[in-house]
Amino acid sequence: MKQGGIIVISGPSGVGKTTLYKRLLAEFPEKLAFSVSVTTRSPRPGEVDGVDYYFYTKEEFERAKEEGKFAEWAEVYGNYYGTLKSELERIMKSGKTALLDVDVQGGMSIRQAFPESYLIFILPPSVEELKERILKRCSDNPEAIKRRLHQASEEMKMASFYDLCIENKNLDEAYASLRDAVVSRIL
């Protein structure tokens, strides 16, 4: 069986990454598999352990980190996030391409560990639009929202290091661009 590859999707919080990658997974279940990340943050309503994330305690995460189990990891907004090497290996050995939703730090780490990986950055149409999306979605306090917007600005500076940037002004158009890029890698 042919071994699969790795596609990384990054972009600021609230840009629509989850909506886009879930659409890809629904269309190409035989070719793509979502790489479930590990996090120490609390689950959001409706999130399921092992489906949306593997929810670890900080102690469990730090132990796994010390044991070298992560392909990448980062501390974001006071919580740890990481991708297990075993998760990527499992997906690729099955012949599928691993689809990851990670931050910019994670994307750079994956590229370093797996140079053949393909990195796609999702951009908002504007910072103002991103702020509106975050405010609609987030129940965070104003300081946390300000921190997210600052982080988004910093992440967007790294977009040029990605293989492809897609602006999510219109969801269907963004998906068409993403789909074309992914299809060229998996078919």
GROMACS elastic network, one bead per residue, 0.5 to 0.9 nm:
[ bonds ]
;  ai    aj funct       b0    kb
    1    93     6  0.79779   500
    1    94     6  0.75751   500
    1    95     6  0.61484   500
    2    92     6  0.85862   500
    2    93     6  0.78724   500
    2    94     6  0.81640   500
    2    95     6  0.52714   500
    2    96     6  0.84462   500
    3    91     6  0.86676   500
    3    92     6  0.52200   500
    3    93     6  0.53074   500
    3    94     6  0.67941   500
    3    96     6  0.69367   500
    3    97     6  0.81232   500
    4    31     6  0.83873   500
    4    32     6  0.86922   500
    4    91     6  0.72803   500
    4    93     6  0.67546   500
    4    94     6  0.72697   500
    4    98     6  0.71848   500
    4   186     6  0.81380   500
    5    88     6  0.89007   500
    5    91     6  0.86481   500
    5    92     6  0.60552   500
    5    95     6  0.82144   500
    5    96     6  0.70297   500
    5    98     6  0.61253   500
    5    99     6  0.87117   500
    5   116     6  0.76250   500
    5   117     6  0.66329   500
    5   118     6  0.84655   500
    5   185     6  0.84802   500
    5   186     6  0.81357   500
    6    88     6  0.79348   500
    6    92     6  0.78846   500
    6    96     6  0.88862   500
    6    97     6  0.53917   500
    6    99     6  0.61034   500
    6   100     6  0.75415   500
    6   110     6  0.88308   500
    6   114     6  0.80097   500
    6   116     6  0.76156   500
    6   118     6  0.63922   500
    6   119     6  0.85918   500
    7    97     6  0.70178   500
    7    98     6  0.61363   500
    7   100     6  0.62302   500
    7   101     6  0.88714   500
    7   117     6  0.57663   500
    7   119     6  0.59350   500
    7   120     6  0.75080   500
    7   182     6  0.78567   500
    7   185     6  0.85913   500
    8    98     6  0.82059   500
    8    99     6  0.59586   500
    8   101     6  0.60841   500
    8   102     6  0.69330   500
    8   106     6  0.89375   500
    8   107     6  0.63964   500
    8   110     6  0.80806   500
    8   111     6  0.88870   500
    8   117     6  0.72252   500
    8   118     6  0.61369   500
    8   120     6  0.60063   500
    8   121     6  0.82602   500
    9    17     6  0.71113   500
    9    21     6  0.79480   500
    9    99     6  0.74294   500
    9   100     6  0.59067   500
    9   102     6  0.64779   500
    9   103     6  0.82170   500
    9   107     6  0.78479   500
    9   118     6  0.87090   500
    9   119     6  0.61648   500
    9   121     6  0.58286   500
    9   122     6  0.72091   500
   10    17     6  0.71945   500
   10   100     6  0.82568   500
   10   101     6  0.58534   500
   10   102     6  0.54501   500
   10   103     6  0.53603   500
   10   104     6  0.61497   500
   10   106     6  0.86349   500
   10   107     6  0.69976   500
   10   119     6  0.76835   500
   10   120     6  0.63324   500
   10   122     6  0.61599   500
   10   123     6  0.88971   500
   10   155     6  0.89017   500
   10   159     6  0.87558   500
   11    14     6  0.84257   500
   11    15     6  0.65199   500
   11    16     6  0.84189   500
   11    17     6  0.69643   500
   11   101     6  0.86285   500
   11   102     6  0.81129   500
   11   103     6  0.66346   500
   11   104     6  0.72590   500
   11   120     6  0.84734   500
   11   121     6  0.53664   500
   11   123     6  0.61485   500
   11   124     6  0.83653   500
   11   152     6  0.76960   500
   11   155     6  0.70008   500
   11   156     6  0.72627   500
   11   159     6  0.81599   500
   12    15     6  0.57657   500
   12    16     6  0.86977   500
   12    17     6  0.84852   500
   12   103     6  0.76118   500
   12   104     6  0.87361   500
   12   121     6  0.89358   500
   12   122     6  0.76543   500
   12   123     6  0.73879   500
   12   124     6  0.79982   500
   12   130     6  0.84110   500
   12   148     6  0.82015   500
   12   149     6  0.83029   500
   12   151     6  0.75294   500
   12   153     6  0.80158   500
   12   155     6  0.64928   500
   12   156     6  0.72976   500
   13    16     6  0.78635   500
   13    17     6  0.81874   500
   13   103     6  0.89227   500
   13   130     6  0.82871   500
   13   134     6  0.73047   500
   13   148     6  0.71495   500
   13   149     6  0.83846   500
   13   151     6  0.87152   500
   13   152     6  0.68744   500
   14    17     6  0.76532   500
   14    18     6  0.89267   500
   14   124     6  0.84863   500
   14   130     6  0.63595   500
   14   131     6  0.81950   500
   14   132     6  0.89659   500
   14   133     6  0.57537   500
   14   134     6  0.53200   500
   14   137     6  0.75452   500
   14   138     6  0.88509   500
   15    18     6  0.85883   500
   15   122     6  0.67928   500
   15   123     6  0.65803   500
   15   124     6  0.55150   500
   15   125     6  0.89143   500
   15   130     6  0.64380   500
   15   133     6  0.75404   500
   15   134     6  0.84678   500
   15   168     6  0.69701   500
   16    19     6  0.54235   500
   16    20     6  0.62874   500
   16    21     6  0.87717   500
   16   122     6  0.77870   500
   16   123     6  0.89752   500
   16   124     6  0.84154   500
   16   168     6  0.72271   500
   16   171     6  0.81161   500
   17    20     6  0.51670   500
   17    21     6  0.60954   500
   17    22     6  0.84547   500
   17   101     6  0.73222   500
   17   122     6  0.68440   500
   18    21     6  0.53480   500
   18    22     6  0.59871   500
   18    23     6  0.85059   500
   18   101     6  0.77194   500
   19    22     6  0.53809   500
   19    23     6  0.63342   500
   19    24     6  0.89114   500
   19   171     6  0.86886   500
   20    23     6  0.52617   500
   20    24     6  0.64902   500
   20    25     6  0.88854   500
   20   171     6  0.78300   500
   20   174     6  0.80161   500
   20   175     6  0.61253   500
   20   178     6  0.79562   500
   21    25     6  0.62099   500
   21    26     6  0.86200   500
   21    34     6  0.83960   500
   21    99     6  0.78381   500
   21   100     6  0.86765   500
   21   101     6  0.80179   500
   21   175     6  0.87552   500
   21   178     6  0.88521   500
   22    25     6  0.50686   500
   22    26     6  0.61700   500
   22    27     6  0.86641   500
   22    34     6  0.86623   500
   23    26     6  0.51346   500
   23    27     6  0.62892   500
   23    28     6  0.86794   500
   23   175     6  0.79961   500
   24    27     6  0.51928   500
   24    28     6  0.60415   500
   24    29     6  0.81207   500
   24    32     6  0.79612   500
   24   175     6  0.81988   500
   24   178     6  0.83993   500
   24   179     6  0.68737   500
   24   182     6  0.85228   500
   25    28     6  0.52281   500
   25    29     6  0.53354   500
   25    30     6  0.87477   500
   25    31     6  0.84487   500
   25    32     6  0.61110   500
   25    33     6  0.68494   500
   25    34     6  0.73316   500
   25    99     6  0.85511   500
   26    29     6  0.58526   500
   27    30     6  0.87561   500
   28    31     6  0.54255   500
   28    32     6  0.58936   500
   28    33     6  0.86808   500
   29    32     6  0.54633   500
   29    33     6  0.67869   500
   29    96     6  0.89630   500
   30    33     6  0.80707   500
   30    96     6  0.72416   500
   31    95     6  0.76851   500
   31    97     6  0.61993   500
   31    98     6  0.89178   500
   31   186     6  0.67253   500
   31   187     6  0.83247   500
   32    91     6  0.85211   500
   32    95     6  0.89958   500
   32    96     6  0.52830   500
   32    98     6  0.60673   500
   32    99     6  0.65095   500
   32   186     6  0.81071   500
   33    91     6  0.65495   500
   33    92     6  0.89493   500
   33    96     6  0.63474   500
   33    97     6  0.62326   500
   33    98     6  0.52257   500
   33    99     6  0.59305   500
   33   100     6  0.88371   500
   34    51     6  0.89309   500
   34    91     6  0.83834   500
   34    97     6  0.84938   500
   34    98     6  0.58480   500
   34   100     6  0.62252   500
   34   101     6  0.83822   500
   35    83     6  0.75378   500
   35    84     6  0.86090   500
   35    87     6  0.63406   500
   35    88     6  0.65679   500
   35    91     6  0.76453   500
   35    98     6  0.57600   500
   35    99     6  0.56800   500
   35   100     6  0.53080   500
   35   101     6  0.78550   500
   36    50     6  0.68508   500
   36    51     6  0.65563   500
   36    52     6  0.62669   500
   36    53     6  0.53230   500
   36    54     6  0.67911   500
   36    83     6  0.73024   500
   36    84     6  0.84018   500
   36    87     6  0.73559   500
   36    99     6  0.89266   500
   36   100     6  0.75607   500
   36   101     6  0.85504   500
   37    50     6  0.86543   500
   37    52     6  0.76732   500
   37    53     6  0.51255   500
   37    54     6  0.61436   500
   37    55     6  0.86844   500
   37    81     6  0.67756   500
   37    82     6  0.55966   500
   37    84     6  0.70659   500
   37    87     6  0.85330   500
   37   100     6  0.80116   500
   37   101     6  0.80937   500
   37   102     6  0.81722   500
   38    50     6  0.87921   500
   38    53     6  0.54500   500
   38    55     6  0.59072   500
   38    56     6  0.66593   500
   38    61     6  0.79489   500
   38    73     6  0.88144   500
   38    80     6  0.78578   500
   38    81     6  0.54763   500
   38    82     6  0.50938   500
   38    83     6  0.61937   500
   38    84     6  0.74083   500
   39    42     6  0.81596   500
   39    53     6  0.65101   500
   39    54     6  0.62903   500
   39    55     6  0.52735   500
   39    56     6  0.59734   500
   39    57     6  0.81600   500
   39    58     6  0.86213   500
   39    61     6  0.78588   500
   39    79     6  0.69740   500
   39    80     6  0.54239   500
   39    82     6  0.65545   500
   40    43     6  0.89226   500
   40    54     6  0.85168   500
   40    55     6  0.57797   500
   40    56     6  0.50929   500
   40    57     6  0.54418   500
   40    58     6  0.57712   500
   40    60     6  0.88544   500
   40    61     6  0.72637   500
   40    79     6  0.55040   500
   40    80     6  0.53617   500
   40    81     6  0.68000   500
   41    44     6  0.88367   500
   41    55     6  0.72118   500
   41    56     6  0.81200   500
   41    57     6  0.83521   500
   41    58     6  0.89343   500
   41    78     6  0.84091   500
   41    79     6  0.55322   500
   41    80     6  0.72614   500
   41    81     6  0.83391   500
   42    55     6  0.74055   500
   43    46     6  0.78837   500
   43    47     6  0.57478   500
   43    48     6  0.75101   500
   43    49     6  0.80224   500
   43    52     6  0.88706   500
   43    53     6  0.82954   500
   43    55     6  0.74021   500
   44    47     6  0.55633   500
   44    48     6  0.88135   500
   45    48     6  0.88126   500
   47    51     6  0.75739   500
   47    52     6  0.57737   500
   47    53     6  0.77440   500
   48    51     6  0.53936   500
   48    52     6  0.56127   500
   48    53     6  0.70428   500
   48    54     6  0.83434   500
   48    55     6  0.88727   500
   49    52     6  0.62399   500
   49    53     6  0.55021   500
   49    54     6  0.51137   500
   49    55     6  0.59405   500
   50    53     6  0.54029   500
   50    55     6  0.77114   500
   51    54     6  0.73735   500
   56    59     6  0.78379   500
   56    60     6  0.57137   500
   56    61     6  0.59096   500
   57    60     6  0.51495   500
   57    61     6  0.62101   500
   57    62     6  0.85998   500
   58    61     6  0.50671   500
   58    62     6  0.60577   500
   58    63     6  0.85572   500
   58    79     6  0.81710   500
   58    80     6  0.74788   500
   59    62     6  0.51664   500
   59    63     6  0.61738   500
   59    64     6  0.86834   500
   60    63     6  0.51874   500
   60    64     6  0.62716   500
   60    65     6  0.86060   500
   61    64     6  0.51624   500
   61    65     6  0.60842   500
   61    66     6  0.86301   500
   61    80     6  0.75034   500
   61    81     6  0.86425   500
   61    82     6  0.85830   500
   62    66     6  0.61260   500
   62    67     6  0.85712   500
   62    80     6  0.89531   500
   63    66     6  0.51431   500
   63    67     6  0.62378   500
   63    68     6  0.88125   500
   64    67     6  0.50202   500
   64    68     6  0.63962   500
   64    69     6  0.54399   500
   64    70     6  0.72344   500
   64    84     6  0.88673   500
   65    68     6  0.51965   500
   65    69     6  0.58846   500
   65    70     6  0.61538   500
   65    73     6  0.80721   500
   65    82     6  0.88631   500
   66    69     6  0.77118   500
   67    70     6  0.84548   500
   68    71     6  0.80537   500
   68    85     6  0.87343   500
   69    72     6  0.89314   500
   69    83     6  0.84337   500
   69    84     6  0.57287   500
   69    85     6  0.59078   500
   69    86     6  0.74057   500
   70    73     6  0.64198   500
   70    82     6  0.62542   500
   70    83     6  0.54540   500
   70    85     6  0.53279   500
   70    86     6  0.82175   500
   71    82     6  0.74565   500
   71    83     6  0.56180   500
   71    84     6  0.57616   500
   71    86     6  0.87171   500
   71    88     6  0.84002   500
   71   106     6  0.86791   500
   71   109     6  0.73479   500
   71   110     6  0.65249   500
   71   113     6  0.68449   500
   71   114     6  0.89238   500
   72    81     6  0.83997   500
   72    82     6  0.54805   500
   72    83     6  0.55122   500
   72    84     6  0.75319   500
   72    85     6  0.82971   500
   72   105     6  0.82830   500
   72   106     6  0.55631   500
   72   107     6  0.82231   500
   72   108     6  0.87381   500
   72   109     6  0.55298   500
   72   110     6  0.62177   500
   72   113     6  0.83113   500
   73    80     6  0.70408   500
   73    81     6  0.54792   500
   73    83     6  0.64372   500
   73    84     6  0.87791   500
   73   105     6  0.80598   500
   73   106     6  0.62543   500
   73   109     6  0.80598   500
   74    79     6  0.82723   500
   74    80     6  0.56985   500
   74    81     6  0.54563   500
   74    82     6  0.63860   500
   74   103     6  0.84443   500
   74   105     6  0.68973   500
   74   106     6  0.67953   500
   75    78     6  0.60837   500
   75    79     6  0.53727   500
   75    81     6  0.62726   500
   75    82     6  0.87698   500
   76    79     6  0.53444   500
   76    80     6  0.61891   500
   76    81     6  0.71815   500
   76   103     6  0.87129   500
   77    80     6  0.83648   500
   77   144     6  0.84355   500
   77   147     6  0.81905   500
   77   148     6  0.81817   500
   81   102     6  0.84026   500
   81   106     6  0.87504   500
   82   102     6  0.82401   500
   82   106     6  0.76814   500
   83    86     6  0.86208   500
   83    87     6  0.72869   500
   83    88     6  0.78297   500
   83   100     6  0.84566   500
   83   102     6  0.84266   500
   83   106     6  0.83104   500
   83   110     6  0.89295   500
   84    87     6  0.52082   500
   84    88     6  0.67738   500
   84    89     6  0.88170   500
   85    88     6  0.53026   500
   85    89     6  0.61625   500
   85    90     6  0.85546   500
   86    89     6  0.50391   500
   86    90     6  0.59503   500
   86    91     6  0.86118   500
   87    90     6  0.52074   500
   87    91     6  0.63832   500
   87    92     6  0.87324   500
   87    98     6  0.87073   500
   88    91     6  0.52904   500
   88    92     6  0.61397   500
   88    93     6  0.84764   500
   88    97     6  0.88805   500
   88    98     6  0.63061   500
   89    92     6  0.52087   500
   89    93     6  0.58772   500
   89    94     6  0.84891   500
   89    98     6  0.88647   500
   90    93     6  0.53467   500
   90    94     6  0.63896   500
   91    94     6  0.52658   500
   91    95     6  0.69108   500
   91    96     6  0.57781   500
   91    97     6  0.67201   500
   91    98     6  0.58482   500
   92    95     6  0.52329   500
   92    96     6  0.53651   500
   92    97     6  0.59422   500
   92    98     6  0.64955   500
   93    96     6  0.73895   500
   94    97     6  0.87032   500
   96   186     6  0.83637   500
   97   185     6  0.88702   500
   97   186     6  0.70346   500
  100   107     6  0.87825   500
  101   106     6  0.89506   500
  101   107     6  0.86803   500
  102   105     6  0.78900   500
  102   106     6  0.54691   500
  102   107     6  0.61648   500
  103   106     6  0.51994   500
  103   107     6  0.61850   500
  103   108     6  0.87830   500
  103   155     6  0.78914   500
  104   108     6  0.62087   500
  104   109     6  0.85637   500
  104   121     6  0.86594   500
  104   155     6  0.61301   500
  104   156     6  0.87484   500
  104   158     6  0.70089   500
  104   159     6  0.81694   500
  105   108     6  0.52592   500
  105   109     6  0.62616   500
  105   110     6  0.86858   500
  105   155     6  0.86722   500
  106   109     6  0.50121   500
  106   110     6  0.60530   500
  106   111     6  0.85070   500
  107   110     6  0.51403   500
  107   111     6  0.61611   500
  107   112     6  0.86358   500
  107   119     6  0.69483   500
  107   162     6  0.84486   500
  108   111     6  0.50905   500
  108   112     6  0.62557   500
  108   113     6  0.87413   500
  108   119     6  0.88240   500
  108   161     6  0.82982   500
  108   162     6  0.87366   500
  109   112     6  0.50340   500
  109   113     6  0.61897   500
  109   114     6  0.83659   500
  110   113     6  0.50635   500
  110   114     6  0.56336   500
  110   115     6  0.76306   500
  110   117     6  0.73099   500
  111   114     6  0.50600   500
  111   116     6  0.72597   500
  111   117     6  0.59141   500
  111   118     6  0.78794   500
  111   119     6  0.78303   500
  112   115     6  0.56663   500
  113   117     6  0.89103   500
  114   117     6  0.56287   500
  115   118     6  0.83576   500
  118   162     6  0.79845   500
  118   163     6  0.64573   500
  118   164     6  0.84845   500
  118   182     6  0.89994   500
  118   185     6  0.83384   500
  119   161     6  0.85009   500
  119   162     6  0.51439   500
  119   163     6  0.52654   500
  119   164     6  0.66645   500
  119   165     6  0.87954   500
  120   159     6  0.85016   500
  120   162     6  0.58265   500
  120   163     6  0.59701   500
  120   165     6  0.58159   500
  120   166     6  0.74597   500
  120   178     6  0.81895   500
  120   181     6  0.87617   500
  121   156     6  0.85365   500
  121   159     6  0.59896   500
  121   160     6  0.87093   500
  121   162     6  0.62733   500
  121   163     6  0.79920   500
  121   164     6  0.62321   500
  121   166     6  0.62643   500
  121   167     6  0.84901   500
  122   159     6  0.84188   500
  122   164     6  0.86363   500
  122   165     6  0.58810   500
  122   167     6  0.58034   500
  122   168     6  0.65134   500
  122   174     6  0.85124   500
  123   126     6  0.82239   500
  123   156     6  0.72580   500
  123   159     6  0.82462   500
  123   165     6  0.68478   500
  123   166     6  0.59270   500
  123   168     6  0.59571   500
  123   169     6  0.84482   500
  124   127     6  0.68406   500
  124   128     6  0.89789   500
  124   129     6  0.69770   500
  124   130     6  0.59658   500
  124   166     6  0.86632   500
  124   167     6  0.57163   500
  124   168     6  0.54227   500
  124   169     6  0.64959   500
  125   128     6  0.84357   500
  125   129     6  0.65844   500
  125   130     6  0.76354   500
  125   167     6  0.60251   500
  125   168     6  0.62100   500
  125   169     6  0.50337   500
  125   170     6  0.88342   500
  126   129     6  0.52414   500
  126   130     6  0.63249   500
  126   131     6  0.86890   500
  126   169     6  0.86019   500
  127   131     6  0.61436   500
  127   132     6  0.87227   500
  127   149     6  0.79654   500
  127   152     6  0.84966   500
  127   153     6  0.79533   500
  128   131     6  0.50741   500
  128   132     6  0.63864   500
  128   133     6  0.87822   500
  129   132     6  0.51211   500
  129   133     6  0.63056   500
  129   134     6  0.86992   500
  129   169     6  0.89678   500
  130   133     6  0.50740   500
  130   134     6  0.61595   500
  130   135     6  0.85662   500
  130   149     6  0.80355   500
  130   152     6  0.87521   500
  131   134     6  0.51336   500
  131   135     6  0.61043   500
  131   136     6  0.86357   500
  131   145     6  0.82367   500
  131   149     6  0.68963   500
  132   135     6  0.51145   500
  132   136     6  0.61945   500
  132   137     6  0.86466   500
  133   136     6  0.51908   500
  133   137     6  0.61754   500
  133   138     6  0.83033   500
  134   137     6  0.51746   500
  134   138     6  0.55152   500
  134   139     6  0.88826   500
  134   145     6  0.73842   500
  134   148     6  0.84140   500
  134   149     6  0.85223   500
  135   138     6  0.53515   500
  135   139     6  0.74560   500
  135   140     6  0.83063   500
  135   145     6  0.75513   500
  136   139     6  0.81254   500
  138   141     6  0.85567   500
  138   145     6  0.79237   500
  139   145     6  0.89141   500
  140   143     6  0.79475   500
  140   144     6  0.57721   500
  140   145     6  0.61937   500
  141   144     6  0.53631   500
  141   145     6  0.63513   500
  141   146     6  0.87389   500
  142   145     6  0.50557   500
  142   146     6  0.61085   500
  142   147     6  0.86012   500
  143   146     6  0.50357   500
  143   147     6  0.62145   500
  143   148     6  0.87045   500
  144   148     6  0.62034   500
  144   149     6  0.86858   500
  145   148     6  0.50124   500
  145   149     6  0.62472   500
  145   150     6  0.86188   500
  146   149     6  0.51866   500
  146   150     6  0.62368   500
  146   151     6  0.86258   500
  147   150     6  0.50910   500
  147   151     6  0.61179   500
  147   152     6  0.85474   500
  148   151     6  0.50204   500
  148   152     6  0.60591   500
  148   153     6  0.86510   500
  149   153     6  0.62594   500
  149   154     6  0.87126   500
  150   153     6  0.51409   500
  150   154     6  0.64048   500
  150   155     6  0.87167   500
  151   154     6  0.50548   500
  151   155     6  0.60922   500
  151   156     6  0.86146   500
  152   155     6  0.50235   500
  152   156     6  0.61238   500
  152   157     6  0.87683   500
  153   156     6  0.52825   500
  153   157     6  0.66834   500
  154   157     6  0.53754   500
  154   158     6  0.72120   500
  155   158     6  0.54036   500
  155   159     6  0.69954   500
  156   159     6  0.52414   500
  156   160     6  0.83342   500
  157   160     6  0.71835   500
  157   161     6  0.89590   500
  158   161     6  0.57542   500
  158   162     6  0.76413   500
  159   162     6  0.55220   500
  159   163     6  0.87091   500
  159   164     6  0.82997   500
  159   165     6  0.67650   500
  160   163     6  0.77972   500
  160   164     6  0.82268   500
  160   165     6  0.77980   500
  161   164     6  0.87298   500
  162   165     6  0.68937   500
  164   181     6  0.82794   500
  166   174     6  0.63438   500
  166   175     6  0.89408   500
  166   177     6  0.69965   500
  166   178     6  0.72263   500
  167   170     6  0.81664   500
  167   173     6  0.88631   500
  167   174     6  0.63578   500
  168   171     6  0.58787   500
  168   172     6  0.86954   500
  168   173     6  0.76155   500
  168   174     6  0.51080   500
  168   175     6  0.82215   500
  169   173     6  0.78734   500
  169   174     6  0.71571   500
  170   173     6  0.54095   500
  170   174     6  0.60708   500
  170   175     6  0.85254   500
  171   174     6  0.50916   500
  171   175     6  0.59837   500
  171   176     6  0.85578   500
  172   175     6  0.50432   500
  172   176     6  0.61438   500
  172   177     6  0.87486   500
  173   176     6  0.50677   500
  173   177     6  0.63890   500
  173   178     6  0.86369   500
  174   177     6  0.52440   500
  174   178     6  0.61603   500
  174   179     6  0.84965   500
  175   179     6  0.58078   500
  175   180     6  0.84293   500
  176   179     6  0.50702   500
  176   180     6  0.61480   500
  176   181     6  0.86757   500
  177   180     6  0.52490   500
  177   181     6  0.63460   500
  177   182     6  0.87219   500
  178   181     6  0.52099   500
  178   182     6  0.61618   500
  178   183     6  0.85127   500
  179   182     6  0.51499   500
  179   183     6  0.58935   500
  179   184     6  0.85079   500
  180   183     6  0.52278   500
  180   184     6  0.62761   500
  180   185     6  0.88986   500
  181   184     6  0.53840   500
  181   185     6  0.67636   500
  182   185     6  0.51456   500
  182   186     6  0.62893   500
  182   187     6  0.85266   500
  183   186     6  0.52329   500
  183   187     6  0.56989   500
  184   187     6  0.60131   500
